Amino acid sequence: MKRSSGVRLCATAAVSVLSLALITGCSDGGSKDSGDGKGGTDGKSAAKALSAAELKQLIIAKGEVPGYKVGPVEGGIPDKTKVKSDDAQCDPVLRALTGIAPGEPAANTSRMATEDKKDPTDDATSLDDLADGKFEDALGESMDLDVTVVTLSSYDGDGAEAALKSVSDAVKGCSGGFSGEQDGEKGKFTKVAEEKSSGTGDESVAFTATNDAGKDGALPLHAEVVRHGNTLATYTTINIGAMMSKKAYTVSAPVIKAQAAKLK
């Protein structure tokens, strides 16, 4: 089987998804929906931040997202001090892509939701069944599933609004791309583009960050940050199979729907 190092390294991200932003090689503005339009005077942003224990009760759990397996984040969330860009204004984008809560939350917690699909290689009775390029096709199909990291974070005062604004400003300011590093590993995004958000919560920003990995072409990562009062929900989705086949994908809608329902 012949695959480029970019795609091969991307496959590693399916196991440890939070390394995807830089280490895997998959990495080298948003739509704002206002709810009541009152911003900092809506009463919610002035509320006391939720505790880590309260957030753990609110984040999606096993059996709560139809068609997905929900569990701990494999590999854990990286230390924010070890995830930084060459331009400080782009840090909020890079950190959102690695599951780090924006700004300075009082508490945060994370989960990972993996689309539950049957592995097509399970039907093969021998390697001969997957000969003549079928193994490559089956591998790509088996990796054609969304893996989404969800991070909930809570803030005092207007911290949630300020944190969301930092991401929105970074999406706009870093549209031309940026370089960054995680734990000393360096990578480069060629562009950051605003996307239409899910429309959940009080306001939100969604974006795609793209790495042009040589002959593998453009490899996109999708993220969205949604404010629910003084709590932010950060979603990052990767689909290795879609990347390999150049098929479009987005942040997993069922995951956002299930999480939003728990934050109402």
MARROVO-829125 format. One line per field, with one value per residue (C-alpha): z, x negated, y negated; residue number from 1; residue in one letter. Coordinates in steps of 0.1 Angstrom, whole numbers, plus 5000, padded with zeros to 4 digits. Each point is the difference from the previous one (the first is absolute). Example, Ala and Ser with C-alpha at 12.3 -4.5 7.8 and 13.67 -1.06 7.14 Angstrom:
# MARROVO-829125
z: 5078:4993 $
x: 4877:4986 $
y: 5045:4966 $
num: 1:2 $
residu: A:S $
***
This chain:
# MARROVO-829125
z: 5000:4990:5017:5005:5035:5003:4998:5020:5028:4997:5008:5033:5009:5001:5030:5017:4985:5020:4983:4967:4999:4995:5007:4976:4969:4994:5010:4983:5030:5008:4996:5030:5010:5027:5023:5019:4987:5034:5002:5034:5015:4995:5036:4991:4994:5034:5018:5020:4981:5003:5018:4983:5016:4986:4966:5001:5006:4970:4974:4977:5014:4988:4982:4996:4964:4975:4977:5020:5027:5028:5024:5013:4977:4988:5008:5021:4994:4995:5024:4985:5007:4976:4972:4983:4966:4985:5002:5035:4984:4985:5033:5006:4966:5006:5036:4989:4975:5027:5024:5023:5015:4988:5023:5037:5012:5036:4992:4970:4990:4967:4983:4967:4977:4973:4972:5004:4966:4991:4988:4964:5005:5024:4971:4985:5006:4987:4987:4965:5005:5002:4972:4969:5018:5020:5032:4995:4992:5030:5022:4988:5005:5035:5009:4984:5034:5020:5032:5020:5032:5021:5027:5024:5019:5024:5008:5025:4990:4963:4995:4977:4976:5001:4993:4971:4985:5002:4978:4976:4997:4994:4973:4981:5008:4991:4967:4981:5021:5027:5015:5034:5023:5026:5024:4977:4968:4973:4973:4977:4990:4966:5007:5025:4986:5017:4997:5007:5036:5015:5013:5034:5032:5005:4975:4981:4977:4976:4978:4979:5003:4971:4995:4964:5005:4967:4977:5026:4992:5024:5033:5020:5037:5011:5033:5016:5033:5014:5029:5023:5026:5018:4987:4968:4980:4977:4973:4978:4973:4979:4974:4986:4974:4987:4998:4980:4975:4999:5012:5018:5037:5028:5038:5010:5001:5023:5025:5000:5003:5029:5019:4994:5013:5033:5003:4996 $
x: 5000:4985:5011:4983:4987:5026:5029:4982:4994:5036:5010:4982:5023:5030:4984:4988:5022:4987:4965:5017:4994:4963:4983:5020:4991:5037:4993:4963:5157:5029:5037:5015:5035:5014:5027:5015:4976:4993:4964:4985:5033:5019:4994:4985:4965:5000:5008:4974:4980:5010:4977:4981:5025:5029:4985:4995:5037:5007:4976:5012:4997:5002:5032:5010:4990:5018:4975:4970:4978:4992:4971:4969:4977:4973:4966:5016:5001:4965:4987:5009:4965:4986:5024:4991:4999:4973:5025:5016:5033:5004:4996:5038:5005:4972:5011:5036:4988:4982:5030:4987:5026:4998:4990:4996:5028:5007:5006:5001:5005:4998:5014:4995:5028:4991:5024:5010:4997:4993:4965:5002:4970:5020:5017:4967:4992:4964:4975:5009:5034:4984:4975:4996:5004:5030:4981:4992:5036:5012:4975:5012:5036:4993:4985:5029:5015:5003:4979:5011:4985:5023:4987:5024:4986:5016:4990:5007:5014:4998:4971:5019:5009:4964:4986:5024:4991:4963:5007:5021:4974:4973:5020:5001:4965:4984:5018:4967:4987:4974:4974:5000:4987:5012:4974:4972:5016:5005:5026:5017:5035:5004:5033:5028:5036:5032:5029:5037:5005:5026:5021:5003:4994:4999:4972:4974:4971:4991:4969:4978:4962:4982:4966:4988:4980:4982:5014:5026:5016:5020:5007:5028:5008:5034:5008:5028:5003:5035:5009:5029:5002:4967:4990:4982:5002:4970:5003:4972:5006:4976:5010:4969:5019:5016:4966:4986:5028:5004:5036:5015:5008:5010:5001:5023:5036:5013:4973:5008:5038:4995:4977:5022:5030:4981:4991:5035 $
y: 5000:4967:4969:4966:4992:4972:5025:5026:4975:4988:5035:4997:4972:5023:5016:4969:4973:4971:5003:4993:4963:5002:5033:5021:4980:4993:4964:4998:4870:5013:4998:4982:5008:4977:5013:4972:4974:4985:5011:4994:4988:5033:5010:5033:4986:4984:5033:5019:5026:5036:5024:5029:5024:4981:5000:5037:5005:4978:5014:5028:5035:5036:5007:4964:4995:5023:5018:4990:5015:4974:5003:4984:4981:5024:4985:4972:4963:4984:4973:4966:4987:5026:4991:4966:4984:4978:4971:4996:4989:5035:5019:5001:5018:5025:5007:5005:5026:5019:5000:4974:4977:4964:4972:5005:5023:5006:5037:5023:5036:5020:5031:5017:5012:5025:5009:5037:5017:5036:5006:5013:5022:5021:5017:5011:5037:4997:4974:5013:4985:4966:5004:4978:4967:5011:4999:4963:4993:5019:4982:4966:5011:5012:4966:4981:4990:4969:4996:4970:4986:4980:4976:4982:4970:4976:4964:4972:4967:4994:5024:5023:4971:4988:5035:5005:4966:5010:5030:4980:4973:5027:5016:4967:4989:5033:5007:5000:5029:5003:5023:5015:5027:5025:5015:4989:5015:4974:4997:4975:4992:4984:4983:4995:4995:4991:5025:4999:5010:5023:4971:5015:4981:4962:4994:5021:5001:5028:5004:5023:5000:5016:5015:5005:5033:5002:5027:5009:4966:4979:5016:4982:5000:4986:4983:4981:4981:4993:4978:5012:4972:5000:5035:5007:5032:5006:5026:5013:5027:5020:5027:5017:5020:4969:4983:5029:5001:4962:5002:4971:5003:4976:4999:5029:4987:5028:4992:4963:5007:5024:4976:4970:5018:5006:4964:4986 $
num: 1:2:3:4:5:6:7:8:9:10:11:12:13:14:15:16:17:18:19:20:21:22:23:24:25:26:27:28:29:30:31:32:33:34:35:36:37:38:39:40:41:42:43:44:45:46:47:48:49:50:51:52:53:54:55:56:57:58:59:60:61:62:63:64:65:66:67:68:69:70:71:72:73:74:75:76:77:78:79:80:81:82:83:84:85:86:87:88:89:90:91:92:93:94:95:96:97:98:99:100:101:102:103:104:105:106:107:108:109:110:111:112:113:114:115:116:117:118:119:120:121:122:123:124:125:126:127:128:129:130:131:132:133:134:135:136:137:138:139:140:141:142:143:144:145:146:147:148:149:150:151:152:153:154:155:156:157:158:159:160:161:162:163:164:165:166:167:168:169:170:171:172:173:174:175:176:177:178:179:180:181:182:183:184:185:186:187:188:189:190:191:192:193:194:195:196:197:198:199:200:201:202:203:204:205:206:207:208:209:210:211:212:213:214:215:216:217:218:219:220:221:222:223:224:225:226:227:228:229:230:231:232:233:234:235:236:237:238:239:240:241:242:243:244:245:246:247:248:249:250:251:252:253:254:255:256:257:258:259:260:261:262:263:264 $
residu: M:K:R:S:S:G:V:R:L:C:A:T:A:A:V:S:V:L:S:L:A:L:I:T:G:C:S:D:G:G:S:K:D:S:G:D:G:K:G:G:T:D:G:K:S:A:A:K:A:L:S:A:A:E:L:K:Q:L:I:I:A:K:G:E:V:P:G:Y:K:V:G:P:V:E:G:G:I:P:D:K:T:K:V:K:S:D:D:A:Q:C:D:P:V:L:R:A:L:T:G:I:A:P:G:E:P:A:A:N:T:S:R:M:A:T:E:D:K:K:D:P:T:D:D:A:T:S:L:D:D:L:A:D:G:K:F:E:D:A:L:G:E:S:M:D:L:D:V:T:V:V:T:L:S:S:Y:D:G:D:G:A:E:A:A:L:K:S:V:S:D:A:V:K:G:C:S:G:G:F:S:G:E:Q:D:G:E:K:G:K:F:T:K:V:A:E:E:K:S:S:G:T:G:D:E:S:V:A:F:T:A:T:N:D:A:G:K:D:G:A:L:P:L:H:A:E:V:V:R:H:G:N:T:L:A:T:Y:T:T:I:N:I:G:A:M:M:S:K:K:A:Y:T:V:S:A:P:V:I:K:A:Q:A:A:K:L:K $
***
